[in-house]
Amino acid sequence: MVEHSNGNIVVPENDNDLMDSDNEVNEKPHTVLLEAISQLGGKQRVKPPTRKEPSLQVSEFHLVKRGTGFKSDVNVNELVEVLGQRSSHAKIGRKLQSIQKKSKTLRKPLEKNLSEKIQRSLGFENVKKELGKWDAVVHKNRSSDSLSFPLNQPDSRLPTSNALIANWK
């Protein structure tokens, strides 16, 4: 008996109909699978991974870590020694040696919060200087008996044409 979603119960006429549908096999994929299985040989073992140590091969897969005994870094001192062997390059070698002696390592940069604190204090000092210019004016205005605003009253009249001609000549 098989129950459908609508609630009706359907009884198949023959149980063999159900069994036949289970035994159906697609022949083409089945034959491909059988051929693939038959091509597999006997026992195939997975090879354990092997580790390679420093080698002379240069590849992205043959990278070497520092401290393994394989020295690949070129030092400036080695280059200077090679330059010193020829008389034509001796001057360049001496320049490189003098530059190397003069060069100093840079100090570690300040942490962000400390550098911001220093910048704020410098900004404060600059603003303090700018505002200090007005101290005399403020003191004078505070000590005066009366103030009249605007202090410098601009001339709001337009100049006459006669005045412009007089200034032009």
Secondary structure, DSSP 8 states (H G I E B T S, - for coil): -EE-TTS-EE--S-HHHHHHHHS---HHHHHHHHHHHHHS-S-----------S-S--STTS---TTSS------HHHHHHHHHHSGGGHHHHHHHHHHHHH---------HHHHHHHHHHHHHHHHHHHHHTTHHHHHHHHHSS---SSSS----S---HHHHHHHH-
